[in-house]
Amino acid sequence: ALPVASDAAAIRAALNGSVYDKLDLDSLSRALHLSKSTVIRTFKAAYGQTPYEYLLSLKMEAAKLLLRDTDMTVSETALRLAFSDGHYFSNLFFERTGVRPRDYRRAVRG
């Protein structure tokens, strides 16, 4: 059967609701009653990126808001976004934005 647009929308909705949670492909595919490969293929066909890439971009946007608007440490920000490791989060943030979380906070707060 061809993937349905509603499947892609359901996957996206689940990802949008998981910015502050740990979400893995197993639980996502179980929740939606789709195979893991169907989840990835359907989402990528609809949105041009994997569910994981999309979720990371949501988390990075949320990280920017938290760094700008709260006094959470970088480690607390990482935990709030369900990253198990602050160093991993910092490196990922740097990889995706070109700046370290602390430097980002300094820049946006002036």
Backbone torsions as a table, in degrees:
resi	resn	phi	psi	omega
1	ALA	NA	143.5	178.5
2	LEU	-73.4	144.1	177.4
3	PRO	-62.8	141.7	-178.0
4	VAL	-97.4	146.1	178.6
5	ALA	-57.3	-33.9	-179.3
6	SER	-66.3	-30.7	174.9
7	ASP	-63.0	-46.4	179.5
8	ALA	-60.6	-42.2	179.9
9	ALA	-65.8	-38.0	179.1
10	ALA	-66.7	-39.9	177.9
11	ILE	-62.9	-46.8	-179.3
12	ARG	-60.9	-42.5	179.1
13	ALA	-61.7	-41.8	178.6
14	ALA	-63.4	-41.4	178.8
15	LEU	-66.5	-43.8	179.3
16	ASN	-59.3	-33.0	-179.4
17	GLY	-85.6	3.0	-173.8
18	SER	-118.5	17.5	-177.8
19	VAL	-57.6	-37.2	-176.7
20	TYR	-101.4	12.1	-178.6
21	ASP	-120.1	161.8	171.5
22	LYS	-85.2	119.7	-179.8
23	LEU	-127.3	124.7	176.2
24	ASP	-115.5	164.4	-175.4
25	LEU	-60.6	-37.1	179.1
26	ASP	-58.3	-52.4	-177.0
27	SER	-69.1	-34.6	177.7
28	LEU	-63.3	-48.0	-178.6
29	SER	-67.0	-36.8	176.3
30	ARG	-62.8	-46.6	-177.3
31	ALA	-61.0	-34.5	-176.7
32	LEU	-97.1	-0.5	-179.6
33	HIS	56.8	42.2	176.6
34	LEU	-127.8	153.2	176.3
35	SER	-71.5	158.5	-180.0
36	LYS	-59.1	-43.0	-178.7
37	SER	-66.4	-34.5	177.3
38	THR	-66.6	-41.3	177.9
39	VAL	-57.4	-50.5	-177.7
40	ILE	-64.8	-49.5	-176.5
41	ARG	-62.5	-45.7	-178.0
42	THR	-63.7	-45.8	-178.2
43	PHE	-65.6	-44.1	-178.0
44	LYS	-65.3	-38.0	178.1
45	ALA	-63.4	-38.0	-176.3
46	ALA	-81.6	-37.1	-169.5
47	TYR	-120.9	-1.8	173.8
48	GLY	76.6	9.5	176.2
49	GLN	-151.4	163.5	179.9
50	THR	-74.7	158.4	176.0
51	PRO	-55.7	-39.1	-179.7
52	TYR	-62.1	-46.8	178.1
53	GLU	-59.6	-43.6	-179.7
54	TYR	-62.5	-46.6	-179.8
55	LEU	-62.5	-40.9	177.7
56	LEU	-61.9	-40.0	179.9
57	SER	-66.6	-37.3	175.1
58	LEU	-62.1	-43.8	-179.2
59	LYS	-64.5	-37.8	179.1
60	MET	-67.6	-38.3	176.3
61	GLU	-64.8	-42.2	177.7
62	ALA	-64.3	-38.6	178.8
63	ALA	-60.5	-42.4	179.3
64	LYS	-59.8	-43.5	179.0
65	LEU	-64.0	-44.8	-179.7
66	LEU	-63.5	-41.3	179.9
67	LEU	-66.9	-34.8	-178.8
68	ARG	-77.6	-41.8	-166.3
69	ASP	-106.1	-5.5	179.6
70	THR	-126.1	169.5	175.1
71	ASP	-103.0	18.5	176.5
72	MET	-60.2	142.5	173.2
73	THR	-68.6	168.9	176.4
74	VAL	-60.6	-40.6	178.7
75	SER	-63.8	-42.3	177.9
76	GLU	-64.4	-39.1	177.2
77	THR	-61.3	-45.5	178.6
78	ALA	-58.6	-46.3	179.7
79	LEU	-64.2	-41.6	-180.0
80	ARG	-59.2	-32.6	-179.6
81	LEU	-93.8	12.8	174.8
82	ALA	66.6	29.0	169.6
83	PHE	-88.7	132.8	-176.0
84	SER	-75.5	-15.2	-171.5
85	ASP	-139.8	125.0	-179.3
86	GLY	-64.2	-34.9	179.4
87	HIS	-68.1	-42.7	177.4
88	TYR	-59.2	-46.2	178.6
89	PHE	-59.0	-48.3	-179.1
90	SER	-59.6	-43.8	179.8
91	ASN	-65.5	-40.7	178.3
92	LEU	-64.8	-44.0	178.8
93	PHE	-59.7	-44.8	179.9
94	PHE	-63.4	-44.2	-179.4
95	GLU	-58.9	-39.8	-173.7
96	ARG	-90.0	-23.2	-176.3
97	THR	-115.3	-18.7	-177.9
98	GLY	85.8	-1.1	177.1
99	VAL	-133.5	152.6	176.1
100	ARG	-73.8	150.3	-179.4
101	PRO	-53.1	-43.3	179.8
102	ARG	-62.9	-41.2	179.9
103	ASP	-68.6	-36.7	176.5
104	TYR	-60.5	-47.6	-179.9
105	ARG	-58.4	-47.1	179.7
106	ARG	-58.9	-44.0	-177.3
107	ALA	-65.9	-43.0	-176.1
108	VAL	-79.1	-17.9	178.6
109	ARG	-93.2	-11.5	178.4
110	GLY	67.9	NA	NA
